[in-house]
Amino acid sequence: MRPATGVQHELVFEDQRAVAVEVGGGLRRYAVGRREILDGYEADEVCPGGAGQILAPWPNRIEDGWYDFAGTGYLLPVNEHATGTAIHGLARWISWVKLDGDPSRVRLGCLLNARPGYPFSLELSVTWELGPGGLRAVHHAKNIGAHPCPFGLGVHPYLRAPSGAVDDFVLTVPASSAEEVDRNGVPVRTVAVEGTALDFRAGQRIGERAIDRSYSALAATSNGRVEISLASSDEPWARLWFQPPFRHVQIFTGDTLTARRRRRALAVEPLTCPANAFRSGQDLITLPPGGTIEAVWGIEPAR
């Protein structure tokens, strides 16, 4: 019998274990010893809440599913009817095949064919790898069509709170700006976080705050990485890092998930662009014919 998530790709490095899946090419599980770092799901379960999925060729949402690119209007299917938006791209439910790998690494790829609303063709791949530094992911996209195309990328890992509640996480986000959104999650303006409840630069306990927005103006470390840190009971838990072209990070406390998963893990989502970038143009990538992009991120569990 075929599981709902298709072929399973199990990775092992010392005490680390991960599972990548055929359907969507995402990461279903990541654990270190007995610690489940990600809030995963079962092989025969339809991926819940975007957990571990790859969001391409756009992350987050497009208002009304409509956008204009190079003077032509396009209409995408609205797949989140409560907000009237097209959400999380087109690659989440298609098959990604194994291109190569070894016991601690797998490279998966897919062909995203042109279609109504997005008449552009892409080759996508991801390499999931475990090593001494934890989990590392490398994403590639190539425009194999004859015309320039709009492109954005995001990833949707949920980092599981060891206490079972995101309220107990101490979150550090080195961002000086955040997006204010309307009731449909569409950004309406960028605001400074200083002096607000959105300011996590010095590290704050999440508590009862409900968060679902992207942060920007991110300060990098000396090695050019942006690092989002999570601690539990003042003990380090994990660090999620990324580098350009990821320029934004979505923080989501999971308040709209099903009761079983609600607020038990924090989504920390590297993004190349914020929500609605196909309409706003903010940090939207244009790939020329033959053009490529590489994006890298990872998770370093506390030891």
C-alpha positions as CSV (number, residue, x, y, z in Angstrom):
1,M,0.0,0.0,0.0
2,R,1.2,3.5,-0.9
3,P,1.3,5.9,2.1
4,A,-0.3,9.4,1.7
5,T,3.1,11.0,1.6
6,G,4.6,8.7,-1.0
7,V,8.1,7.4,-0.9
8,Q,10.0,7.9,2.4
9,H,13.6,9.0,2.4
10,E,15.2,8.3,5.8
11,L,18.4,10.1,6.7
12,V,20.8,9.2,9.6
13,F,23.8,10.9,11.0
14,E,25.1,9.9,14.5
15,D,22.0,10.4,16.8
16,Q,20.1,12.5,14.2
17,R,17.2,11.2,12.2
18,A,15.2,12.8,9.5
19,V,12.6,11.8,6.9
20,A,11.9,13.6,3.6
21,V,8.9,12.6,1.5
22,E,8.0,12.3,-2.1
23,V,4.8,14.3,-1.9
24,G,5.9,18.0,-1.9
25,G,9.6,17.1,-1.3
26,G,9.3,18.3,2.3
27,L,10.7,17.2,5.6
28,R,8.3,15.0,7.6
29,R,10.5,14.5,10.7
30,Y,13.7,15.7,12.3
31,A,14.8,14.3,15.7
32,V,18.0,14.3,17.7
33,G,18.2,11.4,20.1
34,R,14.8,11.2,21.8
35,R,14.1,14.9,21.1
36,E,11.7,15.6,18.3
37,I,12.9,19.0,17.0
38,L,10.2,19.4,14.4
39,D,6.5,18.9,14.9
40,G,6.1,16.2,12.3
41,Y,3.4,13.9,11.1
42,E,2.8,10.3,10.0
43,A,3.8,8.8,6.7
44,D,0.1,8.0,5.9
45,E,-1.2,11.4,7.0
46,V,-1.9,14.3,4.6
47,C,0.6,17.0,5.6
48,P,-1.1,19.2,8.2
49,G,-0.8,23.0,8.3
50,G,2.0,23.0,5.7
51,A,4.4,21.3,8.2
52,G,7.9,21.0,6.6
53,Q,6.7,21.9,3.1
54,I,8.4,23.8,0.4
55,L,6.5,26.8,-0.8
56,A,7.2,27.6,-4.4
57,P,6.9,29.5,-6.7
58,W,5.5,31.8,-4.1
59,P,5.3,31.6,-0.3
60,N,2.3,32.7,1.9
61,R,-0.6,34.2,0.0
62,I,-1.7,36.2,-3.1
63,E,-4.7,38.4,-2.6
64,D,-7.7,37.2,-4.6
65,G,-5.3,34.9,-6.5
66,W,-4.7,37.7,-9.0
67,Y,-1.5,39.4,-10.0
68,D,0.1,41.3,-12.9
69,F,3.5,40.4,-14.3
70,A,5.1,42.3,-17.1
71,G,1.8,43.9,-18.1
72,T,-0.2,40.7,-18.2
73,G,-2.8,39.8,-15.6
74,Y,-3.0,36.2,-14.3
75,L,-5.6,34.5,-12.1
76,L,-4.7,31.5,-9.8
77,P,-7.1,29.2,-8.0
78,V,-8.1,30.4,-4.6
79,N,-7.3,27.6,-2.2
80,E,-7.8,29.3,1.1
81,H,-11.4,30.3,0.9
82,A,-11.7,31.8,4.4
83,T,-9.3,34.5,3.2
84,G,-9.9,34.5,-0.5
85,T,-6.2,33.9,-1.3
86,A,-4.0,31.6,-3.3
87,I,-1.7,30.2,-0.6
88,H,1.8,28.5,-0.5
89,G,2.5,28.0,-4.2
90,L,2.1,25.0,-6.5
91,A,4.8,22.4,-5.5
92,R,3.3,21.1,-2.2
93,W,1.3,18.2,-3.6
94,I,3.3,17.0,-6.6
95,S,5.8,14.2,-6.6
96,W,9.5,15.0,-6.1
97,V,11.8,12.1,-7.2
98,K,15.1,11.1,-5.7
99,L,18.0,12.4,-7.9
100,D,20.9,11.2,-5.7
101,G,21.9,10.7,-2.1
102,D,23.7,8.7,0.6
103,P,22.7,7.7,4.2
104,S,22.8,11.2,5.5
105,R,21.7,13.2,2.4
106,V,19.0,13.1,-0.3
107,R,18.5,15.4,-3.2
108,L,14.9,15.5,-4.5
109,G,13.6,17.2,-7.7
110,C,10.5,18.0,-9.5
111,L,9.3,19.6,-12.8
112,L,6.7,22.4,-12.3
113,N,4.9,22.6,-15.6
114,A,3.3,25.7,-17.0
115,R,-0.5,26.0,-16.2
116,P,-3.3,28.5,-16.2
117,G,-2.4,31.3,-13.8
118,Y,1.3,30.5,-13.8
119,P,2.3,29.8,-17.5
120,F,5.9,29.3,-16.6
121,S,8.1,26.2,-16.3
122,L,10.5,25.5,-13.5
123,E,12.9,22.8,-12.4
124,L,13.0,22.7,-8.6
125,S,15.3,20.7,-6.3
126,V,16.1,20.4,-2.6
127,T,18.9,18.7,-0.8
128,W,18.2,17.6,2.8
129,E,21.4,16.8,4.7
130,L,22.4,15.9,8.2
131,G,25.8,16.6,9.6
132,P,27.9,17.8,12.6
133,G,26.1,21.2,12.4
134,G,22.6,19.7,12.4
135,L,20.2,19.9,9.4
136,R,21.0,21.8,6.2
137,A,18.8,22.4,3.2
138,V,19.8,23.7,-0.2
139,H,17.1,24.7,-2.7
140,H,17.6,25.3,-6.4
141,A,15.2,26.7,-9.0
142,K,15.7,27.1,-12.7
143,N,13.5,28.8,-15.3
144,I,13.4,26.3,-18.1
145,G,10.8,28.3,-20.1
146,A,11.2,30.8,-22.9
147,H,10.0,33.9,-20.9
148,P,11.0,35.6,-17.6
149,C,8.9,34.4,-14.7
150,P,8.1,35.7,-11.2
151,F,9.4,33.6,-8.3
152,G,9.4,33.4,-4.6
153,L,10.4,30.6,-2.1
154,G,9.6,29.7,1.4
155,V,9.9,26.7,3.8
156,H,7.4,25.8,6.6
157,P,9.1,24.0,9.5
158,Y,7.4,23.9,12.9
159,L,9.8,23.7,15.8
160,R,8.2,21.7,18.6
161,A,8.0,23.2,22.0
162,P,9.5,20.7,24.6
163,S,6.8,21.8,27.1
164,G,4.0,21.2,24.6
165,A,3.1,24.9,24.4
166,V,4.7,27.7,22.4
167,D,3.8,30.1,25.2
168,D,7.0,28.8,27.0
169,F,9.4,29.5,24.2
170,V,11.8,32.4,24.5
171,L,12.1,33.7,21.0
172,T,14.9,35.8,19.5
173,V,14.3,37.4,16.1
174,P,16.9,40.0,15.0
175,A,14.4,42.0,13.0
176,S,13.7,45.7,13.2
177,S,10.6,45.7,11.0
178,A,7.4,43.6,10.7
179,E,4.4,43.5,8.4
180,E,1.0,44.6,9.6
181,V,-1.7,42.6,7.9
182,D,-5.4,42.8,7.3
183,R,-7.9,40.2,8.4
184,N,-7.0,38.0,5.5
185,G,-3.3,38.0,6.3
186,V,-2.4,40.4,3.5
187,P,0.3,42.9,4.4
188,V,-0.9,46.5,4.5
189,R,2.2,48.3,5.7
190,T,5.7,47.7,7.2
191,V,6.2,49.0,10.7
192,A,9.1,49.3,13.1
193,V,9.0,46.8,16.0
194,E,10.8,49.0,18.5
195,G,8.6,49.7,21.5
196,T,5.9,47.1,20.4
197,A,4.9,43.6,21.4
198,L,6.5,42.5,18.1
199,D,10.0,43.2,19.2
200,F,11.9,40.0,19.8
201,R,15.4,41.3,19.2
202,A,16.5,40.9,22.8
203,G,14.6,37.6,23.3
204,Q,11.1,37.5,24.8
205,R,8.8,34.7,26.1
206,I,6.0,34.3,23.6
207,G,3.4,33.9,26.3
208,E,-0.2,34.2,25.1
209,R,0.6,36.3,22.0
210,A,-0.9,35.1,18.7
211,I,1.6,35.8,15.9
212,D,1.3,35.2,12.2
213,R,3.3,37.8,10.3
214,S,6.6,38.2,8.5
215,Y,9.6,40.1,9.9
216,S,12.2,41.9,7.8
217,A,15.2,44.2,8.1
218,L,17.0,41.3,9.6
219,A,20.4,41.7,11.2
220,A,23.0,39.0,10.1
221,T,25.9,37.6,12.1
222,S,29.5,38.1,11.0
223,N,29.2,35.0,8.7
224,G,26.3,36.5,6.9
225,R,23.6,34.3,8.4
226,V,20.4,35.4,10.0
227,E,19.7,33.3,13.2
228,I,16.4,32.8,14.9
229,S,16.9,31.3,18.4
230,L,14.5,29.4,20.6
231,A,15.0,28.6,24.2
232,S,12.8,26.7,26.7
233,S,13.0,27.4,30.4
234,D,16.0,29.6,29.6
235,E,17.8,26.6,28.2
236,P,18.7,26.8,24.5
237,W,16.6,24.5,22.3
238,A,17.4,25.2,18.7
239,R,18.6,27.8,16.2
240,L,17.2,28.2,12.7
241,W,19.5,30.0,10.3
242,F,19.3,31.2,6.7
243,Q,21.1,33.5,4.3
244,P,20.1,35.6,1.3
245,P,18.1,35.3,-0.9
246,F,16.0,34.6,2.1
247,R,15.2,38.1,3.4
248,H,12.1,37.6,5.5
249,V,10.9,35.2,8.2
250,Q,7.3,34.3,9.0
251,I,6.6,33.6,12.6
252,F,3.4,31.6,13.3
253,T,2.2,30.4,16.7
254,G,-0.3,27.9,15.2
255,D,-3.5,29.4,16.6
256,T,-5.6,28.4,13.5
257,L,-4.4,24.8,13.4
258,T,-6.6,21.8,14.6
259,A,-7.0,21.4,18.3
260,R,-4.4,18.6,18.4
261,R,-1.6,20.7,16.9
262,R,-2.7,24.2,18.0
263,R,0.1,26.2,19.7
264,R,2.3,23.2,20.4
265,A,5.0,24.2,17.9
266,L,6.3,27.5,16.4
267,A,6.5,27.8,12.6
268,V,9.7,29.7,11.7
269,E,9.6,30.1,7.9
270,P,12.4,31.5,5.9
271,L,11.0,33.5,2.9
272,T,12.6,35.2,-0.1
273,C,9.6,37.6,-0.2
274,P,6.7,38.5,2.1
275,A,3.0,37.6,1.5
276,N,1.4,39.1,-1.6
277,A,4.7,39.8,-3.3
278,F,3.3,38.8,-6.7
279,R,1.1,41.9,-6.3
280,S,3.3,44.3,-4.3
281,G,6.6,43.4,-6.0
282,Q,8.4,43.5,-2.7
283,D,11.6,41.4,-3.0
284,L,10.0,39.4,-5.8
285,I,12.6,37.5,-7.9
286,T,12.4,37.6,-11.7
287,L,14.1,34.6,-13.2
288,P,15.1,35.1,-16.9
289,P,15.0,32.1,-19.3
290,G,17.7,29.7,-18.0
291,G,18.1,31.8,-14.8
292,T,18.7,30.0,-11.5
293,I,18.6,30.7,-7.8
294,E,20.1,28.9,-4.8
295,A,18.8,29.3,-1.2
296,V,20.2,27.7,1.9
297,W,18.9,27.4,5.5
298,G,19.3,25.0,8.4
299,I,18.6,24.0,12.0
300,E,21.2,23.7,14.7
301,P,19.8,21.8,17.8
302,A,21.2,22.7,21.1
303,R,23.7,20.2,22.5
